[in-house]
């Protein structure tokens, strides 16, 4: 059975003393260490939450800046396209102006050449008419008869040319 001797009493007393010594030396420092560790972990968690919130705010700011930058880029592109279209319209207008000038100049040259050719034709026609008329009449025409006959033929010729020009413009 159980035998309670003095050794047993001393062992119990040793255990109680050991418990208080360990409590004073080991449990209190370990408890303090665990509390400090728990406080540090809680601080780290709180700091991480703050950092996460700050990172979220920075992300929102960057996204807003990105949207603004995209909107600004679109506005710049739109303005550049508008300026390019205006420049193209200006170049086209200048080209049309030059084209109209060239056409007007060509028309003036054609008209001048036409008038010169017509004057030459009138002079040659007048000479041919006088020569033909004098052969027909077997006599030389005087200056007055020549002038009258030439005027008549030129009027007829001009009427024929005008009719031909009028007919060709209808085509």
URQUIJO-V626915 format. One record per residue. N is the residue number from 1. PHI is phi in degrees with one decimal (999 if undefined). PSI is psi in degrees with one decimal (* if undefined). OMEGA is omega in whole degrees, 0 to 359 (* if undefined). Layout:
{{N & PHI & PSI & OMEGA} {N & PHI & PSI & OMEGA}}
This chain:
{{1 & 999 & -155.2 & 186} {2 & -98.0 & 132.6 & 180} {3 & -117.4 & 116.5 & 180} {4 & -97.9 & 110.0 & 179} {5 & -113.6 & 179.3 & 182} {6 & -64.0 & -33.6 & 181} {7 & -62.6 & -37.2 & 180} {8 & -66.5 & -41.5 & 179} {9 & -64.7 & -40.8 & 179} {10 & -67.7 & -38.8 & 179} {11 & -64.1 & -41.0 & 179} {12 & -65.7 & -43.7 & 180} {13 & -63.9 & -41.0 & 178} {14 & -61.2 & -41.7 & 179} {15 & -64.4 & -41.7 & 179} {16 & -66.2 & -43.7 & 179} {17 & -63.7 & -43.9 & 179} {18 & -61.1 & -40.1 & 179} {19 & -60.5 & -47.3 & 181} {20 & -68.0 & -36.7 & 178} {21 & -66.0 & -47.7 & 179} {22 & -63.4 & -36.6 & 179} {23 & -64.0 & -44.1 & 181} {24 & -71.3 & -41.3 & 186} {25 & -88.0 & -43.1 & 190} {26 & -103.6 & -48.7 & 186} {27 & -66.7 & -42.8 & 180} {28 & -63.8 & -49.1 & 178} {29 & -63.0 & -38.9 & 179} {30 & -66.4 & -41.0 & 178} {31 & -63.0 & -44.8 & 178} {32 & -62.0 & -43.8 & 179} {33 & -60.4 & -44.3 & 180} {34 & -65.4 & -40.7 & 178} {35 & -65.4 & -42.4 & 179} {36 & -63.5 & -41.8 & 179} {37 & -64.0 & -43.1 & 179} {38 & -63.5 & -40.3 & 179} {39 & -65.8 & -41.8 & 179} {40 & -64.5 & -43.6 & 178} {41 & -61.5 & -43.0 & 179} {42 & -63.8 & -41.4 & 176} {43 & -60.2 & -43.8 & 179} {44 & -62.8 & -41.0 & 178} {45 & -63.7 & -45.2 & 178} {46 & -63.2 & -43.1 & 179} {47 & -62.9 & -41.3 & 179} {48 & -64.3 & -39.2 & 178} {49 & -64.8 & -42.1 & 177} {50 & -63.6 & -44.6 & 179} {51 & -62.3 & -39.8 & 179} {52 & -63.3 & -43.2 & 179} {53 & -64.4 & -42.6 & 178} {54 & -64.3 & -42.0 & 178} {55 & -62.4 & -38.6 & 178} {56 & -63.9 & -42.9 & 178} {57 & -63.7 & -43.3 & 178} {58 & -62.8 & -39.9 & 178} {59 & -61.4 & -43.9 & 178} {60 & -62.9 & -41.3 & 178} {61 & -62.8 & -44.3 & 180} {62 & -64.8 & -39.8 & 178} {63 & -63.8 & -39.7 & 178} {64 & -64.9 & -43.6 & 178} {65 & -62.6 & -39.4 & 179} {66 & -63.8 & -44.2 & 178} {67 & -61.9 & -43.2 & 179} {68 & -63.0 & -41.5 & 179} {69 & -64.4 & -40.4 & 178} {70 & -65.1 & -43.1 & 179} {71 & -63.5 & -41.1 & 179} {72 & -65.3 & -41.0 & 178} {73 & -63.3 & -41.8 & 178} {74 & -63.1 & -40.6 & 178} {75 & -64.1 & -41.4 & 179} {76 & -64.0 & -43.8 & 179} {77 & -63.9 & -42.3 & 179} {78 & -62.2 & -43.9 & 179} {79 & -65.0 & -40.5 & 179} {80 & -64.2 & -41.1 & 177} {81 & -63.9 & -40.6 & 179} {82 & -62.9 & -45.5 & 179} {83 & -64.9 & -38.5 & 179} {84 & -64.9 & -41.0 & 179} {85 & -64.7 & -42.1 & 178} {86 & -62.7 & -42.9 & 179} {87 & -63.4 & -42.3 & 179} {88 & -63.0 & -43.7 & 178} {89 & -61.1 & -40.9 & 180} {90 & -63.6 & -44.8 & 180} {91 & -63.4 & -42.1 & 179} {92 & -63.7 & -43.3 & 179} {93 & -62.7 & -42.8 & 178} {94 & -63.5 & -40.0 & 178} {95 & -62.5 & -42.5 & 179} {96 & -65.2 & -39.2 & 178} {97 & -61.4 & -46.9 & 179} {98 & -61.9 & -42.6 & 179} {99 & -60.1 & -45.7 & 179} {100 & -62.6 & -40.1 & 178} {101 & -63.0 & -44.4 & 180} {102 & -64.0 & -43.5 & 179} {103 & -63.7 & -44.1 & 179} {104 & -61.9 & -42.9 & 179} {105 & -63.0 & -43.4 & 179} {106 & -63.4 & -41.9 & 178} {107 & -62.5 & -41.2 & 178} {108 & -62.9 & -42.6 & 179} {109 & -64.2 & -43.4 & 179} {110 & -61.4 & -44.3 & 179} {111 & -62.0 & -43.9 & 180} {112 & -64.5 & -43.2 & 178} {113 & -65.8 & -36.9 & 178} {114 & -62.8 & -45.9 & 180} {115 & -64.0 & -41.7 & 179} {116 & -64.8 & -44.2 & 179} {117 & -64.8 & -39.7 & 180} {118 & -66.4 & -40.3 & 178} {119 & -63.8 & -42.6 & 178} {120 & -62.8 & -43.1 & 179} {121 & -61.7 & -42.9 & 179} {122 & -60.9 & -43.5 & 181} {123 & -65.3 & -45.1 & 180} {124 & -67.0 & -40.2 & 179} {125 & -63.9 & -39.8 & 180} {126 & -62.8 & -43.9 & 179} {127 & -62.7 & -44.4 & 180} {128 & -64.9 & -39.9 & 180} {129 & -65.2 & -43.7 & 180} {130 & -64.2 & -43.5 & 180} {131 & -64.2 & -43.8 & 180} {132 & -66.6 & -40.5 & 181} {133 & -66.2 & -42.6 & 181} {134 & -68.6 & -30.7 & 176} {135 & -69.5 & -39.5 & 180} {136 & -66.3 & -41.9 & 183} {137 & -86.1 & -9.0 & 181} {138 & 55.3 & 34.0 & 176} {139 & -154.5 & 163.6 & 177} {140 & -86.6 & 135.3 & 178} {141 & -83.9 & 146.5 & 176} {142 & -79.1 & 172.8 & 186} {143 & -61.5 & -40.7 & 182} {144 & -67.2 & -43.9 & 179} {145 & -65.0 & -40.2 & 179} {146 & -61.1 & -47.8 & 182} {147 & -61.9 & -45.3 & 181} {148 & -63.1 & -44.2 & 181} {149 & -66.7 & -41.6 & 178} {150 & -63.3 & -43.8 & 179} {151 & -60.8 & -43.2 & 180} {152 & -61.6 & -48.2 & 180} {153 & -64.4 & -38.4 & 179} {154 & -66.5 & -38.0 & 177} {155 & -63.6 & -42.8 & 178} {156 & -64.1 & -43.7 & 179} {157 & -63.5 & -45.0 & 179} {158 & -62.2 & -39.5 & 178} {159 & -64.6 & -40.3 & 179} {160 & -66.8 & -41.5 & 178} {161 & -65.2 & -42.3 & 180} {162 & -63.2 & -41.8 & 178} {163 & -64.2 & -40.6 & 179} {164 & -66.1 & -41.9 & 178} {165 & -65.3 & -39.2 & 179} {166 & -65.4 & -41.7 & 180} {167 & -68.0 & -38.7 & 180} {168 & -72.4 & -28.4 & 178} {169 & -73.0 & -24.5 & 177} {170 & -72.9 & -27.7 & 181} {171 & -71.4 & * & *}}
